[in-house]
Amino acid sequence: MEKQTAGRNKLGEFAPKFAELNDDVLFGQVWSRQDKLSARDRSIVTLCVFMGKGMCDDSLKYHLMNARKNGVTKDEMAEIITHAAFYAGWPNAWAVFNLAKEVYKDDITENHGGIFGMGEPNVAYAKYFVGNSYLKPIANTFDASIANVIFEPKCRNDWHIHHGSSQILLVVEGEGWYQEWGKPARRLTVGDVVEIPPEVKHWHGARKDEWFSHIAISTKIKRCVNRLVRESQRRAIRRA
């Protein structure tokens, strides 16, 4: 997460302690706990709190912009505000919609995932990812499963091992990375193929500024364990 400096920029001289708490504690410690709750989910929670309190000023606009940056789409934002309106109040919803329309005015719906499409948010496996991913199942046979996995920019899965199962990745969109434990990261582009043997610790995901999609062909597994990594290992991944 980018280092927050808004507090110091606006209140550094007038209220230095408040600025410090805003930048270093609220954003530096609370917002950065993405292993507990993703930045996207924190944005949604924050927006609903602001809406419920009727705080429809520049601070709310900032959080709307932050929500968009954290992956909340225009359609999702409209649904969030509509849902919250029944609890936070109809006039508040109108006020938030006016700000949201401004934030999303240049929004262009992007289609990702190559010929197989975007799929749905990868909710079931979200705890094994940093950032937002999407999943489009393609086939599920007796001895293999095939799915299209889409990563938004900066999204990666954690170091993990497929026990008793091999996997093949076919890159169909964008650019990304693949890395095995103890080896340098490999840059991936459309058309690249990755063969992953059983019991190999690895991760894969998108570059910082590119959507990335690959077809994952997995043999039927006896057991697959996605191990959460320590923050130090995640930092090493982010440098890729």
MIDOMAR-852818 format. One record per residue: residue number from 1; chain; residue in one letter; x, y, z of N, C-alpha, C, O in turn. Coordinates in pm, whole numbers, m for minus. Layout:
REM residues N
- k, c, r, n.xx, n.yy, n.zz, ca.xx, ca.yy, ca.zz, c.xx, c.yy, c.zz, o.xx, o.yy, o.zz
- NUM, A, A, X, Y, Z, X, Y, Z, X, Y, Z, X, Y, Z .
...
REM end
This chain:
REM residues 240
- k, c, r, n.xx, n.yy, n.zz, ca.xx, ca.yy, ca.zz, c.xx, c.yy, c.zz, o.xx, o.yy, o.zz
- 1, A, M, 84, m120, 0, 0, 0, 0, 88, 125, 0, 188, 130, 72 .
- 2, A, E, 51, 225, m81, 129, 347, m89, 127, 421, 45, 26, 422, 115 .
- 3, A, K, 240, 484, 78, 250, 558, 203, 161, 681, 197, 165, 758, 101 .
- 4, A, Q, 80, 699, 300, m13, 810, 307, 57, 934, 363, 128, 926, 464 .
- 5, A, T, 37, 1048, 298, 98, 1173, 344, m4, 1287, 353, 34, 1401, 380 .
- 6, A, A, m133, 1257, 332, m234, 1363, 330, m239, 1439, 461, m253, 1561, 462 .
- 7, A, G, m228, 1368, 573, m232, 1434, 703, m122, 1535, 720, m146, 1649, 761 .
- 8, A, R, m1, 1496, 688, 114, 1587, 702, 107, 1700, 600, 146, 1813, 630 .
- 9, A, N, 57, 1669, 480, 48, 1773, 378, m49, 1883, 418, m24, 2001, 391 .
- 10, A, K, m161, 1847, 482, m265, 1945, 513, m261, 1997, 655, m298, 2111, 681 .
- 11, A, L, m214, 1914, 748, m219, 1954, 889, m85, 1938, 961, m79, 1946, 1084 .
- 12, A, G, 20, 1915, 884, 151, 1890, 946, 197, 1999, 1040, 257, 1970, 1143 .
- 13, A, E, 172, 2124, 1005, 216, 2236, 1090, 112, 2269, 1197, 148, 2300, 1311 .
- 14, A, F, m15, 2263, 1162, m122, 2304, 1255, m149, 2196, 1361, m166, 2228, 1479 .
- 15, A, A, m153, 2070, 1320, m183, 1960, 1412, m93, 1841, 1381, m141, 1740, 1327 .
- 16, A, P, 35, 1851, 1413, 130, 1746, 1375, 98, 1609, 1431, 120, 1508, 1364 .
- 17, A, K, 47, 1603, 1555, 17, 1472, 1613, m100, 1407, 1542, m97, 1287, 1513 .
- 18, A, F, m204, 1484, 1512, m319, 1431, 1437, m272, 1382, 1301, m313, 1275, 1256 .
- 19, A, A, m187, 1461, 1234, m135, 1422, 1103, m57, 1292, 1111, m68, 1206, 1024 .
- 20, A, E, 22, 1278, 1218, 99, 1155, 1237, 7, 1035, 1256, 28, 930, 1195 .
- 21, A, L, m95, 1050, 1341, m190, 940, 1365, m266, 903, 1239, m290, 785, 1212 .
- 22, A, N, m304, 1005, 1161, m376, 981, 1036, m291, 901, 938, m336, 800, 883 .
- 23, A, D, m168, 946, 916, m83, 885, 814, m20, 753, 859, m16, 657, 783 .
- 24, A, D, 29, 751, 983, 108, 635, 1028, 26, 526, 1096, 61, 409, 1087 .
- 25, A, V, m83, 564, 1163, m162, 464, 1235, m284, 422, 1151, m298, 304, 1117 .
- 26, A, L, m373, 519, 1119, m493, 484, 1045, m459, 418, 911, m506, 308, 882 .
- 27, A, F, m376, 486, 831, m342, 431, 700, m221, 339, 705, m217, 237, 636 .
- 28, A, G, m121, 375, 785, 1, 295, 789, m14, 162, 859, 54, 65, 823 .
- 29, A, Q, m103, 154, 959, m119, 30, 1034, m253, m38, 1012, m258, m160, 993 .
- 30, A, V, m362, 38, 1014, m495, m24, 1003, m526, m61, 858, m557, m176, 829 .
- 31, A, W, m519, 36, 768, m551, 9, 627, m454, m92, 565, m490, m161, 470 .
- 32, A, S, m335, m100, 617, m234, m189, 557, m250, m334, 599, m179, m420, 547 .
- 33, A, R, m343, m364, 690, m362, m502, 736, m447, m581, 635, m556, m628, 668 .
- 34, A, Q, m396, m594, 515, m474, m655, 408, m481, m807, 421, m561, m871, 353 .
- 35, A, D, m399, m865, 508, m413, m1008, 533, m536, m1037, 618, m584, m1150, 623 .
- 36, A, K, m588, m933, 686, m709, m947, 767, m834, m906, 688, m939, m970, 698 .
- 37, A, L, m822, m799, 611, m934, m747, 531, m874, m671, 414, m791, m582, 433 .
- 38, A, S, m916, m704, 294, m856, m643, 175, m883, m493, 168, m978, m444, 230 .
- 39, A, A, m800, m422, 94, m819, m278, 76, m954, m249, 11, m1018, m149, 42 .
- 40, A, R, m996, m336, m80, m1126, m320, m145, m1239, m327, m43, m1329, m243, m44 .
- 41, A, D, m1235, m426, 44, m1340, m440, 145, m1336, m325, 246, m1440, m279, 292 .
- 42, A, R, m1215, m280, 281, m1203, m166, 373, m1264, m40, 311, m1326, 40, 380 .
- 43, A, S, m1246, m24, 180, m1306, 90, 112, m1458, 85, 121, m1522, 187, 147 .
- 44, A, I, m1515, m32, 99, m1661, m46, 104, m1713, m15, 243, m1812, 56, 258 .
- 45, A, V, m1646, m70, 346, m1688, m43, 484, m1682, 106, 514, m1775, 162, 572 .
- 46, A, T, m1573, 170, 475, m1553, 312, 503, m1661, 397, 434, m1715, 490, 494 .
- 47, A, L, m1690, 365, 309, m1793, 439, 236, m1929, 429, 305, m2001, 528, 315 .
- 48, A, C, m1963, 311, 351, m2092, 293, 418, m2099, 371, 549, m2204, 425, 583 .
- 49, A, V, m1987, 377, 622, m1984, 455, 747, m2001, 603, 717, m2080, 671, 784 .
- 50, A, F, m1929, 654, 618, m1942, 794, 579, m2085, 825, 537, m2142, 927, 575 .
- 51, A, M, m2143, 735, 457, m2278, 756, 408, m2377, 757, 524, m2468, 840, 527 .
- 52, A, G, m2360, 665, 620, m2450, 659, 734, m2444, 782, 821, m2544, 820, 883 .
- 53, A, K, m2328, 846, 827, m2312, 968, 909, m2346, 1094, 831, m2345, 1205, 886 .
- 54, A, G, m2378, 1078, 701, m2413, 1193, 619, m2294, 1280, 585, m2310, 1399, 557 .
- 55, A, M, m2173, 1223, 587, m2051, 1299, 558, m2022, 1292, 408, m1948, 1206, 362 .
- 56, A, C, m2081, 1383, 334, m2070, 1381, 188, m1984, 1498, 140, m2028, 1580, 59 .
- 57, A, D, m1863, 1505, 191, m1772, 1614, 157, m1653, 1561, 78, m1659, 1451, 21 .
- 58, A, D, m1545, 1639, 74, m1428, 1599, m3, m1365, 1470, 50, m1305, 1394, m26 .
- 59, A, S, m1378, 1445, 181, m1320, 1323, 236, m1391, 1199, 181, m1328, 1097, 155 .
- 60, A, L, m1522, 1209, 162, m1595, 1098, 101, m1554, 1080, m45, m1538, 968, m92 .
- 61, A, K, m1536, 1191, m114, m1493, 1182, m254, m1357, 1112, m263, m1333, 1032, m353 .
- 62, A, Y, m1268, 1143, m168, m1138, 1075, m165, m1157, 925, m150, m1093, 847, m220 .
- 63, A, H, m1247, 883, m60, m1267, 741, m38, m1339, 674, m155, m1320, 555, m180 .
- 64, A, L, m1421, 749, m227, m1479, 696, m350, m1370, 671, m454, m1369, 568, m521 .
- 65, A, M, m1280, 766, m466, m1168, 750, m559, m1079, 633, m517, m1031, 557, m601 .
- 66, A, N, m1059, 620, m387, m978, 511, m334, m1046, 376, m360, m979, 277, m391 .
- 67, A, A, m1178, 374, m346, m1253, 250, m371, m1238, 207, m517, m1219, 89, m547 .
- 68, A, R, m1248, 304, m606, m1231, 272, m748, m1090, 218, m773, m1071, 120, m846 .
- 69, A, K, m992, 283, m713, m854, 238, m727, m835, 97, m671, m755, 20, m723 .
- 70, A, N, m909, 64, m565, m897, m66, m500, m982, m174, m567, m990, m286, m517 .
- 71, A, G, m1047, m141, m679, m1113, m244, m758, m1264, m245, m755, m1325, m335, m814 .
- 72, A, V, m1328, m149, m687, m1474, m144, m686, m1522, m85, m819, m1490, 29, m851 .
- 73, A, T, m1597, m160, m895, m1642, m115, m1026, m1759, m19, m1013, m1818, m4, m906 .
- 74, A, K, m1793, 47, m1125, m1905, 140, m1126, m2036, 69, m1091, m2115, 120, m1011 .
- 75, A, D, m2059, m47, m1149, m2182, m122, m1121, m2188, m164, m975, m2293, m159, m911 .
- 76, A, E, m2074, m207, m922, m2069, m247, m781, m2095, m127, m690, m2166, m139, m590 .
- 77, A, M, m2038, m12, m725, m2059, 107, m643, m2207, 146, m641, m2260, 181, m535 .
- 78, A, A, m2272, 141, m757, m2415, 174, m762, m2495, 79, m674, m2589, 121, m606 .
- 79, A, E, m2459, m48, m675, m2531, m147, m593, m2504, m125, m444, m2594, m140, m362 .
- 80, A, I, m2381, m91, m409, m2345, m65, m269, m2427, 53, m214, m2483, 45, m104 .
- 81, A, I, m2432, 161, m290, m2505, 280, m245, m2654, 251, m236, m2721, 293, m142 .
- 82, A, T, m2707, 178, m334, m2850, 143, m333, m2884, 58, m210, m2984, 83, m142 .
- 83, A, H, m2800, m39, m182, m2823, m125, m66, m2816, m44, 64, m2903, m56, 150 .
- 84, A, A, m2712, 39, 76, m2692, 116, 199, m2801, 222, 219, m2826, 264, 332 .
- 85, A, A, m2865, 265, 111, m2968, 369, 120, m3080, 332, 216, m3134, 418, 284 .
- 86, A, F, m3115, 202, 223, m3223, 158, 310, m3186, 165, 458, m3274, 163, 544 .
- 87, A, Y, m3057, 173, 486, m3010, 179, 624, m2956, 317, 660, m2967, 361, 775 .
- 88, A, A, m2896, 385, 563, m2830, 513, 589, m2917, 633, 555, m2887, 745, 597 .
- 89, A, G, m3025, 612, 480, m3113, 722, 446, m3111, 757, 299, m3005, 760, 235 .
- 90, A, W, m3230, 784, 244, m3243, 814, 101, m3173, 943, 60, m3106, 946, m43 .
- 91, A, P, m3187, 1052, 138, m3116, 1176, 102, m2964, 1157, 100, m2895, 1212, 14 .
- 92, A, N, m2913, 1078, 196, m2769, 1051, 197, m2727, 978, 69, m2622, 1008, 12 .
- 93, A, A, m2808, 883, 26, m2777, 809, m96, m2771, 902, m217, m2680, 890, m300 .
- 94, A, W, m2866, 995, m227, m2864, 1091, m337, m2733, 1169, m336, m2671, 1188, m441 .
- 95, A, A, m2692, 1214, m220, m2569, 1294, m210, m2447, 1211, m251, m2358, 1261, m320 .
- 96, A, V, m2442, 1084, m208, m2328, 998, m242, m2329, 966, m391, m2223, 963, m455 .
- 97, A, F, m2447, 942, m447, m2456, 915, m591, m2400, 1032, m673, m2332, 1011, m774 .
- 98, A, N, m2428, 1154, m631, m2377, 1270, m705, m2225, 1272, m707, m2164, 1304, m810 .
- 99, A, L, m2162, 1237, m595, m2016, 1231, m591, m1964, 1111, m670, m1864, 1122, m741 .
- 100, A, A, m2032, 998, m656, m1987, 877, m726, m1993, 894, m878, m1905, 846, m949 .
- 101, A, K, m2097, 961, m927, m2107, 986, m1071, m1987, 1066, m1121, m1937, 1042, m1231 .
- 102, A, E, m1941, 1160, m1040, m1825, 1241, m1079, m1698, 1157, m1080, m1616, 1169, m1170 .
- 103, A, V, m1684, 1072, m979, m1564, 988, m969, m1557, 886, m1083, m1449, 857, m1134 .
- 104, A, Y, m1673, 832, m1123, m1677, 726, m1224, m1718, 778, m1363, m1752, 698, m1450 .
- 105, A, K, m1715, 909, m1384, m1767, 964, m1509, m1692, 918, m1632, m1749, 910, m1741 .
- 106, A, D, m1562, 889, m1617, m1483, 844, m1733, m1464, 694, m1732, m1378, 640, m1802 .
- 107, A, D, m1547, 625, m1653, m1533, 480, m1643, m1571, 413, m1774, m1676, 440, m1832 .
- 108, A, I, m1483, 325, m1818, m1508, 247, m1938, m1501, 100, m1898, m1400, 53, m1847 .
- 109, A, T, m1608, 28, m1923, m1610, m113, m1888, m1507, m188, m1970, m1509, m186, m2093 .
- 110, A, E, m1416, m254, m1900, m1310, m329, m1966, m1342, m478, m1963, m1390, m530, m1862 .
- 111, A, N, m1316, m542, m2073, m1336, m686, m2079, m1200, m754, m2072, m1110, m723, m2149 .
- 112, A, H, m1187, m846, m1980, m1061, m917, m1963, m1086, m1067, m1961, m1200, m1112, m1949 .
- 113, A, G, m979, m1140, m1974, m991, m1286, m1969, m976, m1354, m2103, m990, m1476, m2112 .
- 114, A, G, m947, m1276, m2209, m932, m1339, m2340, m1064, m1392, m2393, m1170, m1338, m2361 .
- 115, A, I, m1059, m1497, m2472, m1178, m1547, m2538, m1277, m1612, m2441, m1394, m1629, m2474 .
- 116, A, F, m1232, m1647, m2320, m1320, m1714, m2225, m1391, m1616, m2132, m1479, m1656, m2056 .
- 117, A, G, m1352, m1490, m2136, m1423, m1390, m2058, m1376, m1376, m1915, m1288, m1448, m1868 .
- 118, A, M, m1438, m1280, m1846, m1395, m1235, m1714, m1430, m1331, m1602, m1352, m1346, m1508 .
- 119, A, G, m1544, m1395, m1609, m1586, m1480, m1499, m1640, m1398, m1383, m1680, m1283, m1399 .
- 120, A, E, m1641, m1459, m1265, m1695, m1397, m1144, m1583, m1373, m1044, m1479, m1438, m1051 .
- 121, A, P, m1604, m1279, m950, m1502, m1258, m845, m1466, m1389, m777, m1553, m1469, m744 .
- 122, A, N, m1338, m1409, m757, m1287, m1536, m704, m1299, m1538, m551, m1198, m1544, m480 .
- 123, A, V, m1421, m1532, m504, m1447, m1516, m360, m1399, m1636, m279, m1342, m1619, m172 .
- 124, A, A, m1421, m1755, m330, m1388, m1876, m253, m1240, m1885, m219, m1204, m1941, m115 .
- 125, A, Y, m1154, m1830, m305, m1010, m1840, m283, m946, m1704, m254, m824, m1689, m262 .
- 126, A, A, m1029, m1605, m221, m978, m1469, m202, m871, m1460, m94, m779, m1378, m104 .
- 127, A, K, m881, m1544, 9, m784, m1535, 119, m645, m1580, 77, m548, m1554, 148 .
- 128, A, Y, m633, m1645, m38, m503, m1687, m88, m444, m1589, m189, m340, m1617, m249 .
- 129, A, F, m511, m1473, m209, m466, m1375, m307, m442, m1240, m241, m506, m1205, m142 .
- 130, A, V, m348, m1165, m297, m330, m1024, m265, m388, m946, m382, m332, m951, m492 .
- 131, A, G, m497, m873, m362, m566, m806, m470, m685, m888, m519, m715, m993, m464 .
- 132, A, N, m750, m838, m622, m873, m901, m672, m846, m993, m791, m774, m957, m884 .
- 133, A, S, m906, m1110, m786, m895, m1205, m896, m1035, m1251, m936, m1131, m1234, m861 .
- 134, A, Y, m1044, m1309, m1056, m1172, m1356, m1109, m1154, m1496, m1165, m1045, m1533, m1210 .
- 135, A, L, m1261, m1574, m1161, m1250, m1713, m1202, m1361, m1749, m1300, m1478, m1720, m1276 .
- 136, A, K, m1323, m1812, m1410, m1421, m1859, m1510, m1397, m2009, m1533, m1308, m2045, m1610 .
- 137, A, P, m1474, m2096, m1467, m1459, m2241, m1492, m1488, m2273, m1638, m1581, m2218, m1697 .
- 138, A, I, m1409, m2361, m1696, m1426, m2400, m1836, m1470, m2546, m1848, m1564, m2576, m1921 .
- 139, A, A, m1402, m2635, m1776, m1436, m2777, m1782, m1392, m2845, m1654, m1297, m2804, m1588 .
- 140, A, N, m1466, m2951, m1620, m1434, m3029, m1501, m1456, m3176, m1534, m1568, m3225, m1528 .
- 141, A, T, m1348, m3245, m1568, m1358, m3384, m1612, m1320, m3478, m1498, m1295, m3434, m1385 .
- 142, A, F, m1318, m3606, m1529, m1288, m3707, m1427, m1150, m3687, m1366, m1133, m3703, m1246 .
- 143, A, D, m1052, m3653, m1449, m915, m3646, m1398, m850, m3509, m1411, m730, m3497, m1385 .
- 144, A, A, m925, m3405, m1450, m866, m3272, m1462, m973, m3164, m1452, m1090, m3187, m1482 .
- 145, A, S, m930, m3047, m1410, m1019, m2930, m1411, m949, m2819, m1488, m827, m2804, m1483 .
- 146, A, I, m1029, m2739, m1561, m975, m2632, m1643, m1052, m2504, m1611, m1175, m2504, m1609 .
- 147, A, A, m978, m2396, m1586, m1043, m2270, m1552, m958, m2153, m1602, m836, m2164, m1613 .
- 148, A, N, m1025, m2043, m1631, m958, m1919, m1667, m946, m1835, m1540, m1046, m1809, m1473 .
- 149, A, V, m825, m1794, m1507, m801, m1714, m1387, m753, m1575, m1430, m656, m1562, m1504 .
- 150, A, I, m822, m1472, m1382, m792, m1334, m1422, m743, m1257, m1301, m807, m1259, m1196 .
- 151, A, F, m631, m1188, m1317, m571, m1109, m1210, m577, m961, m1247, m536, m924, m1357 .
- 152, A, E, m627, m877, m1158, m617, m734, m1182, m473, m691, m1161, m395, m766, m1102 .
- 153, A, P, m433, m570, m1207, m296, m524, m1184, m258, m534, m1037, m337, m500, m949 .
- 154, A, K, m138, m582, m1011, m78, m601, m877, m130, m725, m805, m78, m759, m699 .
- 155, A, C, m230, m793, m859, m286, m909, m790, m194, m1031, m807, m146, m1059, m917 .
- 156, A, R, m171, m1102, m698, m91, m1223, m700, m148, m1322, m600, m212, m1283, m502 .
- 157, A, N, m125, m1450, m624, m160, m1546, m520, m40, m1569, m429, 73, m1534, m464 .
- 158, A, D, m65, m1627, m314, 40, m1652, m217, 126, m1770, m262, 87, m1847, m349 .
- 159, A, W, 242, m1782, m200, 321, m1903, m219, 231, m2022, m185, 165, m2021, m81 .
- 160, A, H, 229, m2123, m269, 146, m2239, m242, 204, m2363, m309, 290, m2354, m397 .
- 161, A, I, 155, m2479, m267, 201, m2608, m317, 79, m2691, m356, m19, m2697, m281 .
- 162, A, H, 84, m2755, m471, m19, m2850, m510, 30, m2990, m472, 118, m3046, m539 .
- 163, A, H, m26, m3046, m367, 15, m3178, m322, m55, m3285, m406, m178, m3289, m413 .
- 164, A, G, 23, m3371, m468, m33, m3480, m546, m97, m3437, m675, m175, m3513, m733 .
- 165, A, S, m66, m3317, m722, m130, m3265, m842, m31, m3181, m922, 50, m3109, m865 .
- 166, A, S, m38, m3191, m1053, 41, m3104, m1140, m52, m3000, m1201, m174, m3014, m1197 .
- 167, A, Q, 8, m2894, m1258, m72, m2788, m1318, 1, m2730, m1438, 124, m2721, m1439 .
- 168, A, I, m76, m2690, m1538, m22, m2622, m1656, m92, m2487, m1668, m214, m2479, m1659 .
- 169, A, L, m14, m2381, m1687, m69, m2247, m1707, m47, m2205, m1852, 64, m2214, m1904 .
- 170, A, L, m154, m2158, m1918, m147, m2107, m2056, m185, m1959, m2052, m301, m1926, m2024 .
- 171, A, V, m92, m1871, m2080, m118, m1727, m2070, m200, m1681, m2191, m161, m1703, m2305 .
- 172, A, V, m315, m1615, m2162, m404, m1572, m2270, m423, m1420, m2275, m482, m1369, m2370 .
- 173, A, E, m374, m1348, m2175, m391, m1203, m2176, m288, m1136, m2086, m256, m1187, m1979 .
- 174, A, G, m238, m1021, m2131, m154, m937, m2047, m16, m994, m2019, 34, m1080, m2091 .
- 175, A, E, 44, m942, m1911, 176, m985, m1869, 175, m1010, m1719, 106, m942, m1643 .
- 176, A, G, 251, m1110, m1677, 255, m1143, m1535, 387, m1208, m1497, 486, m1200, m1569 .
- 177, A, W, 384, m1274, m1381, 504, m1335, m1326, 473, m1476, m1275, 361, m1505, m1232 .
- 178, A, Y, 574, m1561, m1281, 569, m1692, m1218, 702, m1715, m1149, 808, m1685, m1204 .
- 179, A, Q, 696, m1767, m1027, 821, m1791, m954, 811, m1917, m872, 711, m1941, m804 .
- 180, A, E, 917, m1999, m879, 929, m2115, m792, 1024, m2082, m678, 1115, m2000, m693 .
- 181, A, W, 1003, m2144, m566, 1082, m2118, m446, 1232, m2141, m474, 1271, m2247, m522 .
- 182, A, G, 1313, m2040, m442, 1456, m2051, m461, 1504, m2019, m600, 1624, m2030, m628 .
- 183, A, K, 1414, m1978, m691, 1450, m1944, m828, 1406, m1802, m860, 1314, m1751, m796 .
- 184, A, P, 1468, m1737, m958, 1424, m1602, m997, 1286, m1604, m1061, 1246, m1704, m1120 .
- 185, A, A, 1215, m1493, m1050, 1082, m1482, m1111, 1093, m1483, m1263, 1187, m1429, m1320 .
- 186, A, R, 997, m1545, m1327, 992, m1555, m1473, 880, m1466, m1525, 766, m1475, m1480 .
- 187, A, R, 914, m1379, m1619, 814, m1291, m1677, 732, m1367, m1781, 787, m1440, m1864 .
- 188, A, L, 600, m1350, m1776, 510, m1422, m1865, 436, m1327, m1957, 394, m1219, m1916 .
- 189, A, T, 421, m1368, m2084, 343, m1292, m2182, 250, m1388, m2255, 260, m1510, m2239 .
- 190, A, V, 159, m1333, m2334, 60, m1415, m2405, 128, m1524, m2487, 223, m1498, m2561 .
- 191, A, G, 78, m1645, m2472, 134, m1759, m2543, 232, m1842, m2462, 264, m1953, m2502 .
- 192, A, D, 280, m1790, m2349, 373, m1865, m2266, 301, m1980, m2197, 182, m1973, m2166 .
- 193, A, V, 376, m2086, m2172, 325, m2204, m2105, 413, m2234, m1984, 536, m2230, m1994 .
- 194, A, V, 351, m2263, m1872, 424, m2298, m1749, 378, m2436, m1704, 259, m2460, m1687 .
- 195, A, E, 474, m2526, m1684, 444, m2659, m1632, 488, m2665, m1486, 605, m2643, m1455 .
- 196, A, I, 394, m2693, m1397, 422, m2693, m1254, 407, m2835, m1200, 296, m2887, m1192 .
- 197, A, P, 517, m2899, m1162, 508, m3035, m1107, 447, m3034, m967, 439, m2929, m903 .
- 198, A, P, 403, m3149, m920, 354, m3157, m782, 464, m3122, m682, 582, m3138, m711 .
- 199, A, E, 423, m3074, m567, 511, m3047, m452, 608, m2930, m474, 704, m2916, m398 .
- 200, A, V, 586, m2848, m575, 673, m2733, m601, 608, m2607, m544, 496, m2572, m582 .
- 201, A, K, 676, m2540, m456, 625, m2416, m397, 641, m2302, m497, 750, m2282, m551 .
- 202, A, H, 534, m2228, m522, 537, m2127, m627, 428, m2023, m606, 341, m2039, m520 .
- 203, A, W, 434, m1917, m685, 327, m1818, m692, 321, m1765, m835, 416, m1779, m911 .
- 204, A, H, 208, m1703, m871, 196, m1638, m1002, 94, m1526, m992, 4, m1529, m907 .
- 205, A, G, 109, m1427, m1080, 17, m1314, m1076, 53, m1206, m1175, 141, m1224, m1260 .
- 206, A, A, m16, m1093, m1165, m5, m985, m1263, 109, m890, m1231, 155, m881, m1117 .
- 207, A, R, 153, m820, m1332, 247, m709, m1311, 174, m593, m1244, 52, m595, m1231 .
- 208, A, K, 250, m494, m1202, 192, m381, m1129, 97, m299, m1215, 6, m235, m1162 .
- 209, A, D, 117, m299, m1347, 38, m212, m1434, m33, m287, m1546, m70, m228, m1647 .
- 210, A, E, m53, m419, m1528, m114, m499, m1635, m217, m597, m1579, m192, m661, m1477 .
- 211, A, W, m332, m609, m1646, m421, m722, m1620, m352, m846, m1674, m272, m839, m1768 .
- 212, A, F, m383, m960, m1615, m316, m1084, m1652, m415, m1199, m1641, m485, m1212, m1541 .
- 213, A, S, m419, m1284, m1744, m510, m1398, m1742, m438, m1522, m1792, m359, m1517, m1887 .
- 214, A, H, m465, m1633, m1728, m412, m1761, m1777, m515, m1872, m1758, m597, m1869, m1667 .
- 215, A, I, m508, m1969, m1847, m585, m2091, m1830, m506, m2182, m1735, m387, m2204, m1756 .
- 216, A, A, m572, m2233, m1633, m508, m2326, m1540, m567, m2465, m1563, m687, m2486, m1546 .
- 217, A, I, m482, m2559, m1602, m522, m2698, m1621, m462, m2778, m1507, m340, m2792, m1498 .
- 218, A, S, m548, m2831, m1421, m500, m2902, m1302, m549, m3045, m1303, m665, m3072, m1332 .
- 219, A, T, m458, m3139, m1271, m501, m3276, m1253, m581, m3285, m1123, m563, m3202, m1033 .
- 220, A, K, m666, m3383, m1114, m744, m3400, m991, m649, m3420, m874, m556, m3500, m880 .
- 221, A, I, m674, m3346, m768, m579, m3344, m658, m625, m3431, m542, m745, m3447, m518 .
- 222, A, K, m529, m3485, m472, m558, m3555, m348, m583, m3453, m238, m677, m3464, m160 .
- 223, A, R, m498, m3355, m235, m516, m3247, m140, m431, m3130, m184, m314, m3148, m219 .
- 224, A, C, m487, m3012, m184, m411, m2893, m223, m411, m2797, m105, m516, m2763, m52 .
- 225, A, V, m293, m2753, m66, m281, m2662, 47, m227, m2529, m3, m117, m2523, m58 .
- 226, A, N, m305, m2423, 16, m258, m2289, m17, m211, m2224, 112, m293, m2184, 194 .
- 227, A, R, m83, m2215, 132, m29, m2164, 257, m14, m2014, 252, 42, m1959, 157 .
- 228, A, L, m65, m1948, 355, m45, m1805, 365, 102, m1779, 394, 166, m1853, 468 .
- 229, A, V, 155, m1673, 335, 295, m1642, 354, 312, m1530, 454, 218, m1455, 481 .
- 230, A, R, 431, m1519, 507, 460, m1411, 597, 471, m1281, 520, 493, m1280, 398 .
- 231, A, E, 455, m1171, 591, 458, m1041, 525, 592, m1017, 457, 596, m953, 352 .
- 232, A, S, 701, m1068, 512, 831, m1049, 450, 836, m1114, 313, 898, m1061, 220 .
- 233, A, Q, 771, m1231, 299, 767, m1297, 169, 679, m1222, 72, 709, m1216, m47 .
- 234, A, R, 568, m1165, 121, 482, m1086, 34, 554, m964, m16, 538, m926, m132 .
- 235, A, R, 634, m900, 67, 710, m783, 23, 806, m821, m88, 827, m744, m182 .
- 236, A, A, 865, m940, m77, 956, m985, m181, 884, m1004, m312, 938, m975, m419 .
- 237, A, I, 757, m1053, m304, 678, m1070, m426, 646, m935, m487, 654, m920, m609 .
- 238, A, R, 609, m835, m404, 566, m706, m457, 676, m636, m534, 648, m551, m619 .
- 239, A, R, 802, m669, m506, 912, m602, m577, 920, m648, m722, 987, m583, m803 .
- 240, A, A, 853, m757, m757, 859, m810, m894, 786, m718, m990, 780, m746, m1110 .
REM end
